[in-house]
Amino acid sequence: MSKLKTLSGREIIKIFLLFGFNVAAQKGSHIKLLRIQKDRTRQTLTIPNHFEIDKGTLKAIYRQALRYISDEELKPHFYN
């Protein structure tokens, strides 16, 4: 079974920038990422900008991102 990587908030944001998300806003240590599709649907993710993201939080971010990005594309960025 694959092992979840240890990632920082900045590393996660860089991953989602590759998928067309942009930084939309920041409130405290949380950064909101936004991607607008051709049909004008808005896709948002909120990422804590911490030095190291807890494993449970990382899994939650991964699951949320699966609504917008396929597992095959996303998995190499989050799992070894």
Contact map, one row per residue, 1 for C-alpha under 8 A:
11100000000000000000000000000000000000000000000000000000000000000000000000000000
11110000000000000000000000000000000000000000000000000000000000000000000000000011
11111000000000000000000000000000000000000000000000000000000000000000000000000011
01111100000000000000000000000000000000000000000000000010000000000000000000000111
00111110000000000000000000000000000000000000000000000000000000000000000000000111
00011111000000000000000000000000000000000000000000011010000000000000000000000000
00001111101100000000000000000000000000000000000000011000000000000000000000000000
00000111111100000000000000000000000000000000000011111000000000000000000000000000
00000011111110000000000000000000000000000000001111111000000000000000000000000000
00000001111111000000000000000000000000000000000011100000000000000000000000000000
00000011111111100000000000000000000000000000000000000000000000000000000000000000
00000011111111110000000000000000000000000000001000000000000000000000000000000000
00000000111111111000000000000000100000000000001000000000000000000000000000000000
00000000011111111100000000000000000000000000000000000000000000000000000000000000
00000000001111111110000000000000000000000000000000000000000000000000000000001000
00000000000111111111110000000000000000000000000000000000000000000000000000000000
00000000000011111111110000000000000000000000000000000000000000000000000000000000
00000000000001111111100000000000000000000000000000000000000000000000000000000000
00000000000000111111100000000000000000000000000000000000000000000000000000000000
00000000000000011111110000000000001000000000000000000000000000000000000000000000
00000000000000011111111000000000111000000000000000000000000000000000000000000000
00000000000000011001111100000000111000000000000000000000000000000000000000000000
00000000000000000000111110000011110000000000000000000000000000000000000000000000
00000000000000000000011111000011110000000000000000000000000000000000000000000000
00000000000000000000001111100011100000000000000000000000000000000000000000000000
00000000000000000000000111111111000000000000000000000000000000000000000000000000
00000000000000000000000011111110000000000000000000000000000000000000000000000000
00000000000000000000000001111100000000000000000000000000000000000000000000000000
00000000000000000000000001111110000000000000000111000000000000000000000000000000
00000000000000000000000001111111000000000000011110000000000000000000000000000000
00000000000000000000001111101111100000000000011110000000000000000000000000000000
00000000000000000000001111000111110000000001111000000000000000000000000000000000
00000000000010000000111110000011111000000001111000000000000000000000000000000000
00000000000000000000111100000001111100000111100000000000000000000000000000000000
00000000000000000001110000000000111110000111000000000000000000000000000000000000
00000000000000000000000000000000011111011110000000000000000000000000000000000000
00000000000000000000000000000000001111111110000000000000000000000000000000000000
00000000000000000000000000000000000111111000000000000000000000000000000000000000
00000000000000000000000000000000000011111000000000000000000000000000000000000000
00000000000000000000000000000000000111111100000000000000000000000000000000000000
00000000000000000000000000000000000111111110000000000000000000000000000000000000
00000000000000000000000000000000011110011111000000000000000000000000000000000000
00000000000000000000000000000000011110001111100000000000000000000001000000000000
00000000000000000000000000000001111000000111110000000000000000000000000000000000
00000000000000000000000000000001110000000011111000000000000010011000000000000000
00000000000000000000000000000111100000000001111100000000000000000000000000000000
00000000100110000000000000000111100000000000111110000000000010000000000000000000
00000000100000000000000000001110000000000000011111001000000000000000000000000000
00000001110000000000000000001110000000000000001111100000000000000000000000000000
00000001110000000000000000001000000000000000000111111000000000000000000000000000
00000001110000000000000000000000000000000000000011111000000000000000000000000000
00000111100000000000000000000000000000000000000001111100000000000000000000000000
00000111100000000000000000000000000000000000000101111110110000000000000000000000
00000000000000000000000000000000000000000000000000011111110000000000000000000000
00010100000000000000000000000000000000000000000000001111111000000000000000000000
00000000000000000000000000000000000000000000000000000111111100000000000000000000
00000000000000000000000000000000000000000000000000001111111110000000000000000000
00000000000000000000000000000000000000000000000000001111111111000000000000000000
00000000000000000000000000000000000000000000000000000011111111100000000000000000
00000000000000000000000000000000000000000000000000000001111111110000000000000000
00000000000000000000000000000000000000000000101000000000111111111000000000000000
00000000000000000000000000000000000000000000000000000000011111111100000001000100
00000000000000000000000000000000000000000000000000000000001111111110000000000000
00000000000000000000000000000000000000000000100000000000000111111111000000000000
00000000000000000000000000000000000000000000100000000000000011111111100000000000
00000000000000000000000000000000000000000000000000000000000001111111111001000000
00000000000000000000000000000000000000000000000000000000000000111111110000000000
00000000000000000000000000000000000000000010000000000000000000011111110000000000
00000000000000000000000000000000000000000000000000000000000000001111111011000000
00000000000000000000000000000000000000000000000000000000000000000111111111000000
00000000000000000000000000000000000000000000000000000000000000000100111111100000
00000000000000000000000000000000000000000000000000000000000000000000011111110000
00000000000000000000000000000000000000000000000000000000000000000000111111110000
00000000000000000000000000000000000000000000000000000000000001000100111111111100
00000000000000000000000000000000000000000000000000000000000000000000001111111110
00000000000000000000000000000000000000000000000000000000000000000000000111111111
00000000000000100000000000000000000000000000000000000000000000000000000001111110
00011000000000000000000000000000000000000000000000000000000001000000000001111111
01111000000000000000000000000000000000000000000000000000000000000000000000111111
01111000000000000000000000000000000000000000000000000000000000000000000000010111
